[in-house]
Amino acid sequence: MSDRKPASIPEYEVHAIRYARMPRLRRDNFLGGDPHDGDMPMDFFVWLLRGGGSTVLVDTGFNADMARKRRRELIHCPIEALAPLGVRPEDVQHVVLTHLHYDHAGNLDRLPRARFHVQDAEMDYATGRCMCFAPLRHAYAVEDVLALVTRVYEDRVVFHDGDSTLLPGIELLKIGGHTKGLQAVRVNTARGWVVLASDASHYYENMEAGRPFPIVYNTAEMLSGYAKLMAAAQSEDHVVPGHDPEVLARYPAWQGSPHVAALHLPPRKA
């Protein structure tokens, strides 16, 4: 993909909103484990994109019931967390579901006007024969999948087959790997093309060291996906992983919030 940006392409503000977190160890975050047994906690994010008259939410998080079920610390509802940024649920026009795991595809009923964008392969995976196997369906919540099926029957789901353009300045990148139909998001900002990796790379270290996260449908796709993420971004500093607490440390906080980072601004200097 070219880094050239015609003047007609909007520039978007992009905010990473942390809505939950959980403790983990390093050995939990790499395929084959890790020789070091230190802490490596996980943050949970949704991402808000605004520009060109459009409001787009990337992923929708989970609710309080799911937090209790999965034993996650819910900081705040990810949909309610949009309010301080001046966004009401009914303002969200498009939702990109990077994949349908429980922490990315809940709360669909709270977005009354949105159209939901998902890869064909992800819906096939989440509703097909792979879900006959407990290890493969563990990270899915059947109620979330059923909620998306309901939106299909309401004509509110847009299916994508591979890379595509959602809006001028927002592109969907099919990656796979972590799940059969995982997609990342490439977005034009004032500082260049930023790539929201979502779970194509949970942590910076997964992609930078070529060490896959252990929840994986296709390891080869996950590994090749790291190169695709890097090629689509303006630089390595423009690729943002899906669950790394380091994101909030690297990027400027929005209005001093400890839970919201402005990804359209340059990262802080080390």
C-alpha positions as CSV (number, residue, x, y, z in Angstrom):
1,M,0.0,0.0,0.0
2,S,1.2,3.5,-0.9
3,D,1.9,6.1,1.8
4,R,0.9,8.8,-0.7
5,K,-2.2,10.6,0.5
6,P,-4.4,12.6,-1.9
7,A,-5.6,15.9,-0.4
8,S,-9.2,14.6,-0.5
9,I,-8.6,11.9,2.0
10,P,-9.8,12.9,5.5
11,E,-7.4,12.8,8.5
12,Y,-8.9,11.1,11.5
13,E,-8.3,11.5,15.2
14,V,-7.7,8.1,16.8
15,H,-8.1,7.3,20.5
16,A,-7.3,4.1,22.2
17,I,-9.7,3.7,25.1
18,R,-8.7,1.2,27.9
19,Y,-11.9,-0.3,29.4
20,A,-10.5,-3.4,31.3
21,R,-7.3,-5.1,32.4
22,M,-6.1,-8.4,33.9
23,P,-2.8,-9.7,35.4
24,R,-0.8,-12.2,33.3
25,L,2.7,-13.6,33.3
26,R,5.2,-13.5,30.4
27,R,4.8,-17.2,29.9
28,D,1.1,-16.7,29.1
29,N,1.8,-14.4,26.2
30,F,4.2,-16.3,23.9
31,L,3.7,-19.5,22.0
32,G,6.0,-22.0,23.8
33,G,6.1,-20.0,26.9
34,D,8.9,-17.8,28.1
35,P,12.0,-18.5,30.3
36,H,11.3,-15.4,32.4
37,D,8.4,-15.6,34.8
38,G,7.8,-11.8,35.3
39,D,4.5,-10.0,35.2
40,M,3.2,-9.0,31.8
41,P,-0.4,-7.7,32.3
42,M,-3.0,-7.3,29.6
43,D,-5.1,-4.2,28.9
44,F,-8.3,-4.3,26.9
45,F,-9.1,-1.5,24.4
46,V,-11.6,-0.2,21.9
47,W,-10.6,2.5,19.4
48,L,-12.5,5.6,18.4
49,L,-11.9,7.1,14.9
50,R,-13.4,10.6,14.0
51,G,-12.9,12.6,10.9
52,G,-14.5,13.6,7.6
53,G,-17.9,13.8,9.3
54,S,-17.7,10.1,10.3
55,T,-17.6,8.4,13.7
56,V,-16.2,4.8,13.7
57,L,-15.7,2.5,16.6
58,V,-13.2,-0.3,16.3
59,D,-14.4,-3.2,18.5
60,T,-17.0,-3.0,21.2
61,G,-15.5,-4.8,24.3
62,F,-17.4,-6.7,26.9
63,N,-20.0,-5.9,29.6
64,A,-20.0,-6.3,33.3
65,D,-21.6,-9.8,33.2
66,M,-18.8,-11.0,30.9
67,A,-16.2,-9.4,33.1
68,R,-17.5,-11.4,36.1
69,K,-17.7,-14.6,34.1
70,R,-14.1,-14.2,32.7
71,R,-12.7,-12.7,35.9
72,R,-11.5,-9.5,34.3
73,E,-11.3,-6.1,35.9
74,L,-13.8,-3.8,34.2
75,I,-12.7,-0.2,34.5
76,H,-15.8,1.1,32.8
77,C,-18.3,0.1,30.1
78,P,-16.5,0.7,26.8
79,I,-19.6,2.2,25.2
80,E,-20.2,4.6,28.2
81,A,-16.5,5.5,28.0
82,L,-17.2,7.3,24.7
83,A,-19.2,10.0,26.5
84,P,-16.3,12.0,27.8
85,L,-15.0,12.3,24.2
86,G,-18.4,13.7,23.2
87,V,-19.8,10.6,21.5
88,R,-23.2,9.1,22.2
89,P,-24.0,5.5,21.3
90,E,-26.3,6.7,18.6
91,D,-23.5,8.8,17.0
92,V,-21.5,5.7,16.1
93,Q,-22.1,5.1,12.4
94,H,-19.8,2.2,11.7
95,V,-18.3,-0.5,13.9
96,V,-15.3,-2.5,12.7
97,L,-15.3,-5.9,14.5
98,T,-11.7,-7.0,14.1
99,H,-12.8,-10.5,15.2
100,L,-15.6,-12.0,17.3
101,H,-13.8,-13.0,20.5
102,Y,-15.7,-12.1,23.7
103,D,-13.5,-9.0,24.4
104,H,-14.0,-7.5,21.0
105,A,-17.6,-8.1,20.1
106,G,-19.9,-7.5,23.0
107,N,-22.3,-4.7,23.7
108,L,-23.7,-4.7,20.1
109,D,-27.2,-3.9,21.5
110,R,-25.9,-0.6,22.8
111,L,-25.2,0.9,19.4
112,P,-28.6,1.4,17.8
113,R,-27.6,3.0,14.5
114,A,-24.3,1.4,13.7
115,R,-23.5,-0.8,10.8
116,F,-21.1,-3.7,11.7
117,H,-18.2,-4.7,9.5
118,V,-16.8,-8.2,9.7
119,Q,-14.8,-10.5,7.5
120,D,-16.7,-13.4,5.8
121,A,-14.1,-15.8,7.2
122,E,-14.6,-14.7,10.8
123,M,-18.4,-15.3,10.7
124,D,-17.8,-18.6,9.0
125,Y,-15.3,-19.5,11.8
126,A,-17.5,-18.4,14.7
127,T,-20.6,-20.2,13.4
128,G,-19.1,-23.2,11.7
129,R,-17.6,-26.6,12.5
130,C,-14.6,-25.2,14.2
131,M,-16.8,-24.2,17.1
132,C,-17.4,-27.9,17.7
133,F,-14.1,-27.9,19.5
134,A,-13.9,-26.5,23.0
135,P,-10.4,-25.0,22.7
136,L,-11.3,-23.1,19.5
137,R,-14.6,-21.7,20.9
138,H,-13.3,-20.9,24.3
139,A,-12.6,-17.2,23.5
140,Y,-16.0,-16.7,21.8
141,A,-19.2,-15.8,23.7
142,V,-22.2,-17.4,22.0
143,E,-24.5,-14.5,23.1
144,D,-22.2,-12.1,21.2
145,V,-22.2,-14.2,18.0
146,L,-26.0,-14.6,18.2
147,A,-26.3,-10.8,18.6
148,L,-24.3,-10.3,15.4
149,V,-26.4,-12.9,13.5
150,T,-29.5,-10.9,14.6
151,R,-28.0,-7.8,13.1
152,V,-27.5,-9.7,9.8
153,Y,-31.2,-10.2,9.7
154,E,-31.7,-6.5,10.4
155,D,-29.6,-5.6,7.4
156,R,-27.0,-4.0,9.6
157,V,-23.9,-6.2,8.9
158,V,-21.5,-5.5,6.1
159,F,-19.3,-8.5,5.1
160,H,-15.8,-8.1,3.7
161,D,-13.7,-10.6,1.9
162,G,-10.1,-9.6,2.2
163,D,-8.6,-6.1,2.2
164,S,-11.1,-3.3,1.5
165,T,-11.8,0.4,2.0
166,L,-14.4,1.2,4.7
167,L,-14.3,5.0,4.1
168,P,-11.8,7.3,2.5
169,G,-8.8,7.1,4.8
170,I,-9.9,4.0,6.6
171,E,-8.9,0.6,5.3
172,L,-9.5,-3.0,6.5
173,L,-6.6,-5.4,6.3
174,K,-7.4,-9.1,6.5
175,I,-4.7,-10.8,8.6
176,G,-6.0,-14.1,10.0
177,G,-3.7,-15.9,12.3
178,H,-5.2,-15.3,15.7
179,T,-8.6,-16.2,14.3
180,K,-9.6,-17.3,10.8
181,G,-11.0,-13.9,9.8
182,L,-9.1,-11.3,12.0
183,Q,-8.8,-7.9,10.4
184,A,-6.7,-4.9,11.3
185,V,-7.5,-1.3,10.5
186,R,-5.3,1.2,8.6
187,V,-6.3,4.8,9.2
188,N,-5.0,8.1,7.9
189,T,-4.0,10.7,10.6
190,A,-2.2,13.9,10.7
191,R,1.0,12.0,11.5
192,G,0.6,9.5,8.7
193,W,-1.0,6.0,8.3
194,V,-1.6,4.3,11.6
195,V,-2.3,0.6,11.8
196,L,-4.5,-0.7,14.6
197,A,-3.3,-4.3,14.8
198,S,-5.9,-5.5,17.3
199,D,-5.0,-9.1,18.1
200,A,-2.8,-9.5,15.0
201,S,-0.3,-8.6,17.7
202,H,-1.4,-8.5,21.3
203,Y,1.9,-6.8,22.5
204,Y,4.7,-4.9,20.8
205,E,7.0,-7.8,21.6
206,N,4.9,-10.3,19.7
207,M,5.5,-8.6,16.4
208,E,8.9,-7.0,17.1
209,A,10.5,-10.3,18.2
210,G,8.4,-12.6,15.9
211,R,7.0,-14.5,18.9
212,P,3.3,-15.4,18.4
213,F,0.7,-15.1,21.0
214,P,-0.5,-18.6,22.1
215,I,-4.1,-18.3,21.1
216,V,-3.8,-18.9,17.4
217,Y,-5.8,-20.5,14.6
218,N,-2.9,-20.4,12.0
219,T,0.6,-19.7,13.2
220,A,2.0,-19.1,9.7
221,E,-0.6,-16.4,9.1
222,M,0.1,-14.8,12.4
223,L,3.8,-14.6,11.6
224,S,3.3,-13.3,8.1
225,G,0.8,-10.8,9.4
226,Y,3.5,-9.0,11.4
227,A,5.2,-8.0,8.1
228,K,1.8,-7.0,6.6
229,L,1.1,-4.7,9.5
230,M,4.5,-3.0,9.2
231,A,4.2,-2.6,5.4
232,A,0.9,-0.9,5.8
233,A,2.0,1.7,8.4
234,Q,4.0,4.9,8.0
235,S,6.7,3.4,10.2
236,E,7.2,0.9,13.0
237,D,6.0,3.6,15.4
238,H,2.7,3.7,13.5
239,V,1.7,0.1,14.4
240,V,-0.4,-0.1,17.6
241,P,-0.8,-3.6,19.3
242,G,-4.2,-4.7,20.7
243,H,-3.6,-5.3,24.4
244,D,-0.3,-3.8,25.4
245,P,-0.3,-1.5,28.5
246,E,2.7,0.2,26.9
247,V,0.4,1.9,24.4
248,L,-0.8,4.2,27.2
249,A,2.8,4.9,28.2
250,R,4.0,5.7,24.7
251,Y,1.2,8.0,23.5
252,P,0.0,11.3,24.9
253,A,-3.0,11.0,27.3
254,W,-6.2,12.6,26.1
255,Q,-7.0,15.5,28.5
256,G,-4.9,13.8,31.2
257,S,-7.0,10.6,31.3
258,P,-5.0,7.5,32.4
259,H,-7.2,5.4,30.2
260,V,-7.3,7.2,26.8
261,A,-4.4,7.7,24.5
262,A,-4.3,9.9,21.4
263,L,-2.8,7.7,18.6
264,H,-3.0,10.5,16.0
265,L,-0.3,12.4,17.9
266,P,3.4,11.4,17.8
267,P,4.5,9.0,20.6
268,R,6.3,10.5,23.5
269,K,10.1,10.6,23.2
270,A,11.9,7.9,25.3
